[in-house]
């Protein structure tokens, strides 16, 4: 099995915290689509296994004209695909879009709600209100979307534990099958970071972010969600198959500027729409990864999941020395309770320590 990812590099406007590769216009949408179809025809044979998932992300796929989005899905869709996900923004969700998605075979929608407090949405340049997100969920449900993932952000400017609780419970009342929750990060070059540096906003204290995260984990656990990756929660059987493929080292092909692939080796398309269109979609580059980089990638990806690292898999992929390194590094963390051994012998970071997992992962890195 393999995954197929498409990066749509357009948004209506740039959210103030975002450093993903996207531009606030879609006026080159037609040229991008033509180049993408060409890239697909040239590169789909890089993966020998059937594609079981398709994920159209970005950027904002719902910023594309509905006809273009439907043509894109119809071009890429294969009978072997069990999960077809499209990312949407709440302000784009109309009955027409929702029906176009279901008619094109989309069976999962991921939507950025981020907060259900309007002033918090405004504070990071989101273009929708809380009510708009609620209406969008209802519209998608009425059109037949039965697998819905909603995103939240904690640590927003002026967000408090009380307002966070309102957003968490508001989202739970919408009964999504999947919830992703990210900590706000201040990336260089974003408008939000400029506002922070010029004193217009203040960063949420780390201890408040920590309380928010722990509240989220406990509220979602009580509501029946399985916390299967640091930032991801799912009702039973509703884990994202596409993202799980990344964490399980399943091959995937990424199309579009700034998309990454993992086929026989790691590859990437440089983040340039101009070059992408000028070269008819064929700008892929190969990453020259060292043994250490590959091992570090593997450890980081696996330690983000509730399954953790399987020592036998680590040994077969990277040799017995790497497996010993993982075991020895984990030993003091197992003793302190920050890591655990699962019944099948895997080594994982304990849920209560996931918020400080960066420090733990650093200890595992080799040079
Ligand atoms: S809609 Fe998504 S990709 Fe686009 S600017 Fe906002 S956060 Fe970034």
Boltz pocket constraint, residues with backbone or C-beta under 6 A from the ligand:
constraints:
  - pocket:
      binder: B
      contacts: [[A, 10], [A, 11], [A, 12], [A, 13], [A, 14], [A, 15], [A, 18], [A, 19], [A, 20], [A, 22], [A, 58], [A, 59], [A, 60], [A, 89], [A, 112]]
      max_distance: 6.0
